Structures are given as C-alpha cells and as structure tokens.
C-alpha cells in the first residue's frame, strides 16, 4: 500500500459521515425542538424537586437516544421488508419532513399547544420519564417519521458507503439526546434567559433548515426514480 493511502481513504469517509451528521442534526433538532420543549418541561414538572427533575432529564435523554437510533437504523429496513422501495421511502419521507417543517415554520404556536397537551399527562404519575415525557412529548411520531426518512436516504452501495452514513446519523441522534438532557436539566435557566418569543425565533430558523432537508431527501428519491426509468 502506498504511503498515505489509508489517510486518503479515510478523508472521503469522514466527509460522508460529517455530511450525514449535519443533515440529520438539523432535521432532528427542528422536530424535537429541545429548547422549546424545555420550557414546557419546566412548567409541567414545577412541583418536583430539582434533584428529581435532573434525574428525569437524564432518563429522558437516554430513552430519546434509544427511540431515535432505533428508527434511524431499522425503520427504513422494516418498511423495505414490506415491499416499499427505497425511492418511494425517500420521496414520502422527504415530503413528511418538509410538511413537518412547514408546520413549525408557519405556526409554531400550534405545535407548542400540542406539546403542552401531551406533557399535561404528567400530573398524578410517578414514573413519567418514558411516557409521556419521552414519548410522545420529546420523541413522538413526528420525530420517528423524520428519523425513518433520514435512514431511507442512505447511499446505494456496500458497507464502505453505508457505514459512514449511519455513523453520522447515530452521532447526530446522540448529540440531540445530549442537548435534550442539558436543556431539560437547565430548564429554569433557559426560561429566564430566553423566554417564549426568542424560542420561537430559534424554532423558525431550525424549521427552515429542516424544510431544506426535506426537499433534499425528496429530490434524492425523484432522482432515483428518473435513473430507473432511463435505465429501462
């Protein structure tokens, strides 16, 4: 092997992993919206001690990582098992991501009201870390559908192409889970620092990035269909 060959091979893999990380991170951050969710978390857990809330934040972070990683890794393969083609998954998944982004972009108040209703089931329950604070409040059906769409955007080819892609996706899921943990455990400070108006600005900026991601995934699926038609 020529000197530096290994390093030359590693650079494209690192680039592919970084690209998939940025793609997944922007989409997941938009749909999970950990900053906005932290404000609601602070309201619905106001009756609990700080230590209890910190423990809840840690468990929600772990559960959120498990839910998103599961959807990223196996969601598209499960749908493929039932005969849904990768191109169809990309087109449908991209449209779902774009629709979710448009909803967040045009009316974040509606999303906030839905989250508030979901988290309201905390009252009177002891073990609320998984239900309802992880599912459906933090990583509900919207997050799972976005994660499946991201997984469906995997490149064609062997393990050498797929591994960096899923490494980037997994790193993004873990990063989002860490942000959820940090935001929830620091919810009181975020309420004082940001307030609802600034959170909505951040939400809209993230939603625009998510809209771009949805369009990109859809374009990938359309390109696959065109290639198949031209190859006939």
C-alpha positions as CSV (number, residue, x, y, z in Angstrom):
1,X,0.0,0.0,0.0
2,X,1.4,3.4,-0.9
3,X,2.2,5.8,1.9
4,X,-0.8,7.9,2.9
5,X,-3.3,5.6,1.1
6,X,-5.1,4.8,4.3
7,X,-5.4,8.5,5.1
8,X,-6.7,9.2,1.6
9,X,-9.4,6.6,2.0
10,X,-10.3,8.0,5.4
11,X,-11.0,11.5,4.2
12,X,-14.0,10.7,2.0
13,X,-15.5,8.5,4.7
14,X,-15.0,11.3,7.3
15,X,-16.6,13.8,4.8
16,X,-19.6,11.5,4.2
17,X,-20.1,11.0,8.0
18,X,-19.9,14.8,8.6
19,X,-22.5,15.4,5.8
20,X,-24.9,12.9,7.2
21,X,-24.4,14.3,10.7
22,X,-25.2,17.8,9.6
23,X,-28.2,16.6,7.6
24,X,-29.7,14.6,10.5
25,X,-28.8,17.1,13.2
26,X,-30.6,20.0,11.6
27,X,-33.7,17.9,10.9
28,X,-33.8,16.2,14.3
29,X,-33.1,19.5,16.2
30,X,-36.0,21.1,14.4
31,X,-38.6,18.4,15.1
32,X,-37.5,17.6,18.7
33,X,-37.1,21.4,19.5
34,X,-35.3,20.7,22.8
35,X,-35.2,24.4,23.7
36,X,-38.9,24.9,23.3
37,X,-39.7,21.6,24.9
38,X,-37.5,22.5,27.9
39,X,-39.8,25.5,28.7
40,X,-42.8,23.2,28.8
41,X,-40.8,20.6,30.8
42,X,-40.2,23.4,33.4
43,X,-43.9,24.1,33.7
44,X,-45.2,20.5,34.0
45,X,-42.5,19.4,36.5
46,X,-42.6,22.6,38.6
47,X,-44.0,20.6,41.5
48,X,-41.0,18.3,41.7
49,X,-37.6,18.9,43.4
50,X,-34.6,20.0,41.4
51,X,-32.9,16.6,42.0
52,X,-36.0,14.8,40.7
53,X,-36.0,16.9,37.6
54,X,-32.3,16.3,36.9
55,X,-32.9,12.5,37.2
56,X,-35.9,12.8,34.9
57,X,-33.8,14.8,32.4
58,X,-31.1,12.0,32.4
59,X,-33.6,9.2,31.8
60,X,-35.4,11.1,29.1
61,X,-32.1,11.7,27.3
62,X,-31.3,8.0,27.3
63,X,-34.8,7.0,26.2
64,X,-34.8,9.6,23.5
65,X,-31.5,8.3,22.1
66,X,-32.8,4.8,22.0
67,X,-36.0,5.8,20.2
68,X,-34.3,7.9,17.6
69,X,-31.4,5.4,17.0
70,X,-33.9,2.5,16.6
71,X,-35.9,4.5,14.0
72,X,-32.7,5.5,12.1
73,X,-31.2,2.1,12.0
74,X,-34.2,-0.2,11.3
75,X,-37.2,1.9,10.3
76,X,-36.4,2.0,6.6
77,X,-35.4,-1.7,6.5
78,X,-38.7,-2.7,8.2
79,X,-40.7,-0.7,5.6
80,X,-38.5,-2.2,2.9
81,X,-39.3,-5.7,4.1
82,X,-43.0,-4.9,3.4
83,X,-42.1,-4.1,-0.2
84,X,-41.7,-0.3,0.0
85,X,-38.9,0.7,-2.4
86,X,-36.0,2.9,-1.2
87,X,-37.0,5.6,-3.8
88,X,-40.6,5.6,-2.5
89,X,-39.3,5.9,1.1
90,X,-37.2,8.8,0.2
91,X,-39.9,10.7,-1.7
92,X,-42.6,10.0,1.0
93,X,-40.1,10.6,3.9
94,X,-38.9,13.9,2.4
95,X,-42.4,15.1,1.9
96,X,-43.2,14.2,5.6
97,X,-40.1,16.1,6.8
98,X,-41.0,19.1,4.6
99,X,-44.6,19.1,5.8
100,X,-43.5,19.0,9.4
101,X,-41.0,21.8,8.8
102,X,-43.7,24.0,7.1
103,X,-46.0,23.4,10.1
104,X,-43.3,24.5,12.5
105,X,-42.3,27.4,10.3
106,X,-45.8,28.8,9.8
107,X,-47.5,28.1,13.1
108,X,-45.1,27.2,16.0
109,X,-47.9,28.1,18.4
110,X,-49.9,25.1,17.3
111,X,-47.0,22.7,17.9
112,X,-46.5,24.3,21.3
113,X,-50.1,23.7,22.3
114,X,-49.9,20.1,21.2
115,X,-46.7,19.5,23.2
116,X,-48.4,21.2,26.2
117,X,-51.3,18.8,25.9
118,X,-49.0,15.8,25.7
119,X,-46.9,16.8,28.7
120,X,-50.0,17.6,30.7
121,X,-50.4,13.9,31.5
122,X,-47.5,14.1,33.9
123,X,-49.8,15.2,36.7
124,X,-50.5,12.5,39.3
125,X,-48.0,10.0,37.9
126,X,-44.7,8.9,39.5
127,X,-42.8,7.2,36.6
128,X,-43.2,9.7,33.7
129,X,-39.8,9.5,32.1
130,X,-40.7,7.3,29.2
131,X,-44.5,8.1,29.0
132,X,-45.4,10.8,28.4
133,X,-42.1,12.8,28.6
134,X,-40.1,10.8,26.1
135,X,-43.0,9.5,24.0
136,X,-44.9,11.4,22.7
137,X,-43.7,14.6,24.2
138,X,-40.0,14.6,23.3
139,X,-39.6,12.0,20.5
140,X,-43.1,11.3,19.3
141,X,-44.5,10.1,15.9
142,X,-43.2,13.1,14.1
143,X,-39.6,12.5,15.3
144,X,-39.8,8.8,14.4
145,X,-41.1,9.6,10.9
146,X,-38.3,12.1,10.3
147,X,-35.7,9.6,11.6
148,X,-37.1,6.9,9.3
149,X,-36.9,9.4,6.4
150,X,-33.3,10.2,7.2
151,X,-32.4,6.5,7.3
152,X,-34.1,5.9,4.0
153,X,-31.7,8.5,2.5
154,X,-28.8,6.0,2.9
155,X,-26.4,5.8,-0.1
156,X,-26.5,2.9,-2.5
157,X,-23.5,0.6,-2.3
158,X,-21.7,-1.7,0.1
159,X,-20.8,-1.3,3.8
160,X,-18.0,1.1,3.0
161,X,-20.5,3.6,1.8
162,X,-23.3,2.9,4.3
163,X,-21.2,2.8,7.4
164,X,-20.0,6.4,7.4
165,X,-23.6,7.5,6.6
166,X,-25.1,5.7,9.6
167,X,-22.1,6.8,11.8
168,X,-23.1,10.4,11.1
169,X,-26.7,9.7,11.7
170,X,-26.0,8.0,15.0
171,X,-23.7,10.8,16.2
172,X,-26.5,13.3,15.4
173,X,-29.1,11.3,17.4
174,X,-26.7,11.1,20.4
175,X,-26.0,14.8,20.1
176,X,-29.7,15.6,20.1
177,X,-30.2,13.3,23.1
178,X,-27.4,15.2,25.0
179,X,-29.0,18.5,24.1
180,X,-32.3,17.3,25.4
181,X,-30.7,16.2,28.7
182,X,-28.8,19.5,29.1
183,X,-31.9,21.6,28.1
184,X,-34.2,19.8,30.5
185,X,-31.9,19.8,33.4
186,X,-31.3,23.5,32.9
187,X,-34.9,24.3,32.0
188,X,-35.3,27.0,34.7
189,X,-32.3,28.9,33.5
190,X,-33.5,28.7,29.9
191,X,-36.9,30.1,30.8
192,X,-35.2,33.1,32.5
193,X,-32.6,33.5,29.6
194,X,-34.7,33.1,26.5
195,X,-38.5,33.3,27.1
196,X,-41.1,32.2,24.6
197,X,-40.5,34.9,22.0
198,X,-36.8,34.1,21.5
199,X,-37.5,30.3,21.5
200,X,-40.0,30.8,18.6
201,X,-37.3,32.7,16.6
202,X,-34.9,29.8,17.1
203,X,-37.7,27.3,16.2
204,X,-38.4,29.1,12.9
205,X,-34.7,29.2,11.9
206,X,-34.3,25.5,12.6
207,X,-37.6,24.7,10.8
208,X,-36.3,26.4,7.7
209,X,-33.2,24.2,7.7
210,X,-35.5,21.2,8.2
211,X,-37.6,22.3,5.2
212,X,-34.4,22.3,3.1
213,X,-33.5,18.8,4.4
214,X,-37.0,17.5,3.4
215,X,-36.6,18.9,-0.1
216,X,-33.1,17.4,-0.4
217,X,-34.4,13.9,0.6
218,X,-37.3,14.2,-1.8
219,X,-35.0,15.2,-4.7
220,X,-32.9,12.2,-4.0
221,X,-35.9,9.9,-4.3
222,X,-37.1,11.6,-7.5
223,X,-33.5,11.3,-8.9
224,X,-33.6,7.5,-8.2
225,X,-36.9,7.1,-10.0
226,X,-35.6,9.0,-13.0
227,X,-32.5,6.9,-13.2
228,X,-34.6,3.7,-13.1
229,X,-36.8,4.9,-15.9
230,X,-33.8,5.9,-18.0
231,X,-32.2,2.6,-17.5
232,X,-35.1,0.7,-19.0
